[in-house]
């Protein structure tokens, strides 16, 4: 005997692919003629950038390039210089099930970079980074009910988050940034671009996204003297994204990632100082949910024939909450050997992020890496790195037990010199995620009724049952093949679980 679906269903995101691949980056770098010889290597970095990602014919193709950068002290004026080289990469992943409208999430994580100087003008570098790839699709789950009068059904009402919209869009933002109030830019030493969502608004079929791009750049303003400058620029942006199924009532979890970016100097003959042109590729992902109360069948049986219910595991999300929180981390950097005469720049990288579910709720843990470029007592550039662990409970998660699209970034950083060898740092971390409550219930999908095995009623005129405290009225009705509503009515009982022992009259069907 089959149950009816009654055209009731809900959608949830499902992971089609979840994998990681290591990408190697080997560079044999010879300094160009305009770069002076290397006296000391300060820092070698590896920055992966994704240019494109596409899914076709069961293959996920990810293409990009990796920028290997060397920050060093040159041998003539003892100033800081920089040299970089790019290495292309291409990676394909097999996808067994190709969804119609896939959502592709990629992430890169530098693992290591080793640098060795073969001569004052030649470097050999060997590094690697991890390329994470996920492909998501929508999974539709039917909700069953019974309209058979001969079947008793235990209905249960559950809160269910129905995925109404799941979309993704890539777009470019190009902006010319004036640096008229800053020292002139001779050459860029290093840079970082970050993005955050400040506001979203949904209308029917459209999502309006407002955000900020944060450009941080450290540069050389005078090659001869070694004078440096910094730029910390906030660039607002807005984008309208087509999202089928979205409207004003959906709960929207929106994330935005930097795929790649390019910085170049624009020399204008009419201006004394060049402008900075930032070209950045962003990817916005949106999940839109509606919370509904759904009635599922938790158990069922026949009152006339022997029967056997068929169950399935019903996986759903009962709560969805966008998360946006911040925390302040305090730490200090102490120079083990020597003194600090001047701090040129300090920045922070979030190197690891993890989510843990405890009895008290959900918390985020990880590690940040603090990098400091300074001058010692001899005015010689030094580069110092320190790691620090962080931990933050997510107060806005409520009863949620899982975080999706978790992202932690260093939003701001301030410092002061406590003494000539110690720097005290305050770093603000911004945490964004989608908090969900994942639940699993056993639900009835069908009931096998054995019509050749009718239930033979006894000839007792009256059946009494002594029920103990905590017993379920449903289990009592099922074990005696009677109807639940008749059992409740005959005994004037309202609660499904008895709070005390009592004698029950078992009605005959």
N, C-alpha and C positions, 0 to 999 in steps of 0.2 A: 504494500500500500504506500503510494508516494505522497509526500507532502507537496503543498502548493507554495510557490515562491511569491505569489501575489505582486510580481514586479518590484519587489523590495530588494535593495542591494546597497552596498556602500563600497567606496574605493579607498585603497591605501597604496602608498608608494612601496614598490618592491625592488630589491636590488638584483639586477640582471648580471652585473659584473662587478667584482671587487678584487682588484689585483694591484701589484706593485712590481716595478722593474727597475733594475739598477742601470744607470747610464754612466759610462766612463767619459772623461774629458782629459785627453792628453795633448799638451801644448808644448811645442819647442819654439820659444819666443826670442827673437833677436830685436834689441832696441832699435827703433828708427833713428835716423841721423839727428833729428832735432831733440832727442832725449839724451841727457848726459849720462855718464857711467854710474853704475850702482856702487855705493859704498856699504849700505846696510839695507836689508829687506825688513820693512816694518810689518806688513800684513799682505797676505795673499788670500783672495776671496774668489768664490765660484757662485755665480748668479744665474740660475736657469730661467728662461723666459719662453712661454708657450705662444706660438704664432697662430696655430690652428688646431682644431680637433673636430673630427667628423666620423660618423658611423654609417657604413654602407656595405652591403653584401656580407654581413656577418663579421666585418673587420672594423675595429676602432683604430683610427689613424691619428696620432698625435705628433705634430711637428713643431720644432722650435730651435732655439739656439742657446748656447751657454756662454756667458761672458766671464772670462778669467782675468782678474785685475790684480796688478802688483803695485802696492804702495811702498815706496822706498825713499831713502835719503841719498841724494846725488853727491858725487865726490868733490865737486868744485866749490859750490857755495853752501853746502850742507843744508840745502832746502829740501822740502818734500816734493816728490814728483810721482807721477803715475803713468803706468803703461798697461794696456789691455789688449786682449785678443778674443775673438769669438769663434766658437766651434758649433756647427750645426748638429742637430740630432733628429732622428726620426724613429718612432716606435709604433708597432702595430700589435693589437691584442685581438684574439679571437673571441667573438661573442656568440654563444650557442643560440640564444633567442634574441632576434632583432626586433625590438618594439617599434610600433608605428611612430610614436612621438617620444623619442628617447630624451632624457636629460643626462648630460655628460658632465661629470665633475672631475676635474684634474687638479692635482696639487704636486708641487715639487719641494724637496727638502735636501739641501746640501749635506752630504755626509762627511766628506773630508777633502782636503786639498794639500798636497805636498809640493814644496817649491825648492829647487836646488839651482844655485848659480854655478854655471860652468865657466864663466868669465865675467868681467864687469859689464858685458853687454849681451850676454846670452844666458837665458834661463830655461830650465826644463821643469814643467809642472805636470803633476799627475793627480787627478781628482775624480770624484764620483758624486752623483746625486741620485736620490730615489724619485721615481716618477709614479705617483699614485693615480689610479684611474678607477672611477666608478660610473656605472651606467644604471639609471633608474627608469622604471616604467610604472604604469598604473595597473593595479590588480583589482578586479571586481569580484566581490564576494556576495553570493545570494543569501537572503534571509528567509528561512522556511517557516511556514505555519500550517496548521491543519484545520480543515473544514469538515472533517469526518465526525459525525455525532457519536460513533461507536468508540472513538479514541478520547482518552483523557490526556490533556496536555498541561504541563507545568510551564507557564509563561513567566519570563523574567524580563524586566525592563532595564536596559543598559544605556549609558551615554556612549555615543559613538561619533567619532570625528570622521566625517565623510570628505574625502579629497575631491574638491570640485575643480581645481585648477592646478596644473603642474607645467610650468613653462620656463623657458630660458632664452636669453638674448645676449648676443655679443655686439658691442658698439665701440667706436673710437671717440675719444675726446682730445682735441688738439687746441692748445692755448699758447699764446705768446705772452710771456711774463716779463714785465719791465723791472729792471734792477737799477733804476736811476739813482736811488738813495743808498745803494750799496757800493762798496769798492769794486773797481772794474774786474771782470773775470778774464784771466789769462787761460786757464785750463781747469777743467773739472777733475777733482781728485777722487771723490766718490759721491754717490747719491743714493737716495731711497725714495720710493713712491708708495704711499699707502692710501687706502680708500675706506670710507665709512658711509653708511646710510643714515641720514638725518631724519627723513620723514618719507612716508608712503601714503598714497591715497588711492583707493580702488573705486572705480565706476564700472558699469557693465561692460565687460570685455576688455577693459583697459586698466593698467596699473601705472600711476604716476610716481616716479622715484626721484627723490631729492637726496643728494649726497655731497660729500666733500672729498676732494683729492688733496692729500698732504705731500708736498714736495719738500724734501730736506736735501740740501746740497752743500758740500764742503769743497771749496775751490782755492786755487792759487791766484792771488791778485797781482803779485809782483814777483817775477821769476828771480830777479837779482837779489832782492832783500828777503825773499821767502815769506812775505806777508800773505796771510790767508783771510778768507771771508766765509760767511755762512748765509744760507738762504733757508728760511722756514716759511713756506708759502701755502696758504689754504685756497684751493680753487673750487668753488661751488659748481655743481652740475645738476642737470635734470634730464630725465629720459622718460618717454612714454612707451610702455611695452604692451604688446598685444597678448592678452591672457584670456583664452576662451574659458568660460565658466565662472569667472570672477565677477563679484558685484560688491555693493556697499556693505553687505552683511558677512562676508567671508573674513575669517581670521587668517591674516597673511604673514607667513614667515619668509622674509626676503633676505638674501645674502648677496654680496658683491665681492668679486675677486679681481685682483690685478693679474692679467695674463702676461702682458709684456708692456714695456715702455721704452721710449727713446728720448734722449735729451740732446739738443744741439744748440750751439751758439749762433745767433743771427747778428751779423755785423751790419749795422745801418750807417751809411755814410753821413746822414744828417744828425746822428746821435753820437755823443762822446762815449757812451757805454753800450755794450751789446745787450740784446735781449736774449732771454732763454725761451726756446720753443720746446714745449712738452707735448709729446704724442703718446697717448696711453690707450691700450686696449683693455676694456673691462668686460666682465661677464656677470650678468644678474640672473639669479635663480629664484623663482617664486613658487611657494606651495600655499594654496588657498583652501581652507577647511570651513565646513559648516558642522556645528555640533547638534546632533539630533538624538532624541530618545527613541530607541528601537526595541521592539518586543521580540525576543527569541524564545524558542522552545527548548527548555533545559532537560525535560524528560517526558516520556509518553508511554501509554500502555492501552491495551484493549480491555474493555470490561466484559466482553462476551467470549473472546478466544485467547488462547495463548499467544503471546506476542514478544517480539525482541526489537527494541529500538536500535537504530544505527546512529552513531555519533561521529562528529567531526570537530577538530580543534578550530575554534573561531578566534582568530587573532585580529585585534583592532586597537585603535588608539582612543581612549576615553577623554583625554585632555590634550589641548595644544595651546602653548603659551609662548609668544615671542619673548626672548630674554635680551636685555641690554643693561649691563651693570659695569661698575668700575671699582677698582681697588687700588690702594696706594702701597707700594713697596719701598721700604727704606733699607739702604745698605751703604757700606763704605768701602772704598778702595784704598789700600795702603801700599805704597811703594816699598818694596823690600830693600832695594839698594838705590841710594841716591835721594834727591829731593826734587820736588816739582816747582819750577819757577813760574810756569804759565800753562793753563789748560786751554788747548786749542779747540777741542771738540769732544763731546761725549754723546754716544747714542746707545740704544738698547735693541737687541733682537730677541724675540720669543723663539726659543729653539725647540721647545717641546710642550705639548699640551695633552692632558688626559682628563677623563671624567670618571668620577667614582660615586657610587650610590651607597649611602650609609643609612643607619636608622634615623639620623637627623635630617636627611634629605640628600640633595645632590651637591657635590663640590667639585671644583676645577683645580687641578694641580699641574705643575709643570716647572720649567726652568727658563730663566732669562739670562742672556749673555750681555754684560756691560762692556763696551769698548771705549777706551779713552786715548786720545791723541794729545800729547803734552810735550813741553820742553823741560829738560832737566836743568840742574844748576849751571851747566855749561851751555845752555841754550841749544842743546842737541835734541832733535825729535826722538821721542820714545812712544811706543804703542803698548798699552796695557789692557789685558782682558781678565774679567772675573765673572764667574757664574754664580747665580743665586736662585734658590728654589722659592716658589710662591704657592699659596693655597688660598682659595676663596670659596666660601659657601654661596650657592645661588639661592638667594632669598626669594626671588620672584618665581621660582619653579613650582612652589606649592606642593601638591601631592605627586607631581611628575617624577618619574624614575629613570629618565633617559634624556640625553641632550643630543640633538642633531645639528649639523652645520655649525659645529663649535669653532669659534675663532677668537683668539686672544692676540691683541696687538698693543705695543707700547705707544700710547697716545701722546704723552708729554714726559719731559724729563728736566729736572732742575738739579743744581749741585752747588756746593760751596766748599772752599778749602778750609778744612778744620785746622790743619797745620801744614807745614811745608812738605809733608809726605803722606797726608791723608785727605781724601776727597769724600765728602758725604753726599749721597745721592738720594733723590726722591723720584720714583718712577711710577707714573699712573698707567695702569693696565685697563684697557677696555675689553669687555667680554660680551660677545654676541652669540646667540644660539637660538634654536627652537627646542623648547622643553616639551616633552610628551610623556604621557602615562600609557605605557604599553601593557595591555592585558590579554589574557588567553582564557577562553571559556569553552567548556564542552557543550555543544549544541546538537540537537537532534536533526538529522537530515532526512531520515526515513524510518518507517516502522514496518517490520515484517510481521504480518498477521497470519497465524496458522489456522485457517478456517476448518481444517480437519481435526482440530483439537479444541472443541468447545469447553468452556469453563462450566463444570457441573456444580450447581449450587447445592449446599446441604439442606436438609429438611428442618433445620432448627428454626423455630418460630422467632427466636431472639438471639442475637449474637452480641456479647459484651466483651470488651477488651480493656484490660487495665494498663493504661499508658503511664510511663514514667516521665519525670520532669526532663525537658530538653528534647523529647521525641518530636519528629516531624509529622505533621498531619498528612502530608503528601505520601510519605513512606507507609504510613498506616493504611491509607486508602488504597495504595497500590498493592500492598501485600494481601488485602482482603478483596481485591477486584471490585471495589465500589467506586462511586463517583465522589470526587472531593467536595463539590458544593453540597451534596446530600449529607456528607459526614459533618461538615461545618454547621449546616442548618439544624440537623437533628440534635446536636450537642451544644448549640448556641455558643460556638467558639469563633472568635474573630482572628486570632493570631495563628500563623502557620506552624509555630513552634510552641509547645506547651511550656508554661513557666512553673507548673507544679504537677504532681501526679494526680490522675483522676480516672474515673471509670467512663468509658466511651461506649455509646450505642452504635454498632456497625449496621448501617442500613443495607437492605438487599436491593439489587438493581432489578 
